[in-house]
Amino acid sequence: MKNLRISEILYWVIAVISAYEAFARWELNRERALLFAGFCGVSIFMALFRRHYRKKFDKRSNSSE
């Protein structure tokens, strides 16, 4: 269970770093900035997906006990 929480936090960290890199590189290298923006979007999606999956798993675990 703790692994699901850690992976969720890691995805949020990756999203924040990618968003920063996208904004920092926007004027210098637009193609690279869009790549980091894509990473940010995918990381946010994965963090929300992990969160949903973790809550579903918690609910199933608590109901079976």
N, C-alpha and C positions, 0 to 999 in steps of 0.2 A: 504494500500500500504506500509506503513511504517513497518507493521508487517512482510511482505515478506522480506524486507531488513534486519531487525533484525534477523530473523531466518536464513537467508543466512550467516550473520556474525557469528552467534553462531555455525553453522556447520563448518566454517573455524577455529574458536577457538578450537572446539573439535578435528578437524583434527590435528592442531598443537600440542596440548597437547598429543594426542594419538601417534603422530610420536615421540615426545620427550620421552615418556614412553617406546615406542618400542625400541628405540636406547639405552636408559638407562638400560633396562632390558635384552638386547640381550644376554649378557654373563652369567647373573645370572640365568635367567629362560626363556629359549627359547620358551616354550609353551605360557607363559603369554605375551611375546614380540610379538609373532605371533597374539595373540588375539588383542593386541593394534594396530598392523599393519592393521588388518582387520577392526577395528573401524575407523582407519585413512582413509582407502580406501572407506568405506561406507560413511563417513562424506564428503569426497571430492566429491563423486558422488552426494550426496544429495545437497551439496552447488551449484554444477554446474546445477543440475536439477532445484533447486529453482531459480537460476539466469535466466535460460532459461524461466521458467514459469513467472517470474516477468517482464522480458522484453516483453514477448508476451502479458501479461496483460496490460502493459504500452502502447504498440502499439495499442491494441484494444481500450483502454480508450481514447487515444489521437485522434484516427480516428473517434470515435463516437461523440466527442464534436464539 
